[in-house]
Amino acid sequence: MIPFRVQFRAGISLFEQIVYAAKKAMVSGQMRPGDSFPSVRALSKELKINPNTAHKIVAHLVSEGLLETRPGIGTVVATLPDSTRKERTQLLGHEIEELVVEAKRLGIGREEMLAAIAEHWQRLSSRDPQAAGKPAEEGRKDR
C-alpha cells in the first residue's frame, strides 16, 4: 500500500505529480523519518505506472536527500539535516516567484494570497506540530 495519495491531473507529468505527493506526505508528517518507502515494484503496481518511472521517482527523492537506502531494510524517509532559515527559504525562491506571478496573472491580491497560504499551511500543519510552531514534545505524545 502506498502511504500517500496521488490525484492524477492531465497536463502534468506523472513523475512530477508523484514526487509532489510524496514530498507533501513527508512535509505534512504523514510519512516520518525512518518510515519505510514503497519499493519501485510496489509504486509501479499500486499506481499503475511504468517501473522505469517508479525507479526515476525513487532515485530523484534519494538524490534530493528525502529518502535513503539502508542495506537489508530498503528505502526509508531520511532525517533532514539542520539548515539555516535563510538556506531553507532560498530553496523555495523559484516556486515562490512562480506563485506570485500566477497570483498576479489571476488578479489575486497580496492579502488574499497570504490568507490562502495561511489556510493551506494550517491544513498541512495539523499533523506536524513543529510546522504549526509548537515544540515537538508537546505535539506528539504517542512516540
Backbone hydrogen bonds, N-H to C=O, Kabsch-Sander energy under -0.5 kcal/mol:
donor,donor_aa,acceptor,acceptor_aa,energy
8,F,6,V,-0.8
12,I,9,R,-1.1
17,Q,13,S,-2.2
18,I,14,L,-2.6
19,V,15,F,-2.5
20,Y,16,E,-2.3
21,A,17,Q,-2.1
22,A,18,I,-2.4
23,K,19,V,-2.5
24,K,20,Y,-2.7
25,A,21,A,-2.0
26,M,22,A,-1.8
27,V,23,K,-2.8
28,S,24,K,-2.6
29,G,26,M,-0.6
30,Q,25,A,-1.1
31,M,25,A,-2.4
34,G,77,V,-3.1
35,D,32,R,-2.6
37,F,75,T,-3.3
43,L,39,S,-2.9
44,S,40,V,-2.6
45,K,41,R,-2.5
46,E,42,A,-3.0
47,L,43,L,-2.3
48,K,44,S,-0.6
49,I,44,S,-1.6
53,T,50,N,-0.6
54,A,50,N,-2.1
55,H,51,P,-2.6
56,K,52,N,-2.2
57,I,53,T,-2.2
58,V,54,A,-2.2
59,A,55,H,-2.8
60,H,56,K,-2.3
61,L,57,I,-2.3
62,V,58,V,-2.2
63,S,59,A,-2.6
64,E,60,H,-1.8
65,G,62,V,-1.4
66,L,61,L,-2.2
67,L,61,L,-1.4
68,E,76,V,-2.6
70,R,74,G,-3.1
73,I,70,R,-2.2
74,G,70,R,-2.9
76,V,68,E,-2.9
77,V,35,D,-2.6
78,A,66,L,-2.7
80,L,78,A,-0.6
88,R,84,T,-2.3
89,T,85,R,-2.4
90,Q,86,K,-2.4
91,L,87,E,-1.2
92,L,89,T,-1.3
93,G,90,Q,-1.4
96,I,92,L,-3.1
97,E,93,G,-2.2
98,E,94,H,-2.3
99,L,95,E,-2.3
100,V,96,I,-2.5
101,V,97,E,-2.6
102,E,98,E,-2.5
103,A,99,L,-2.6
104,K,100,V,-2.5
105,R,101,V,-2.3
106,L,102,E,-1.8
107,G,104,K,-1.0
108,I,103,A,-3.0
109,G,107,G,-0.5
113,M,109,G,-2.4
114,L,110,R,-2.7
115,A,111,E,-2.3
116,A,112,E,-2.0
117,I,113,M,-2.5
118,A,114,L,-2.6
119,E,115,A,-2.2
120,H,116,A,-2.3
121,W,117,I,-3.0
122,Q,118,A,-2.5
123,R,119,E,-2.2
124,L,120,H,-2.6
125,S,121,W,-1.8
126,S,122,Q,-0.7
126,S,123,R,-0.6
127,R,124,L,-0.6
128,D,125,S,-0.9
132,A,128,D,-1.2
133,G,130,Q,-1.2
134,K,129,P,-2.7
138,E,135,P,-0.8
139,G,135,P,-1.4
140,R,136,A,-1.9
141,K,139,G,-0.7
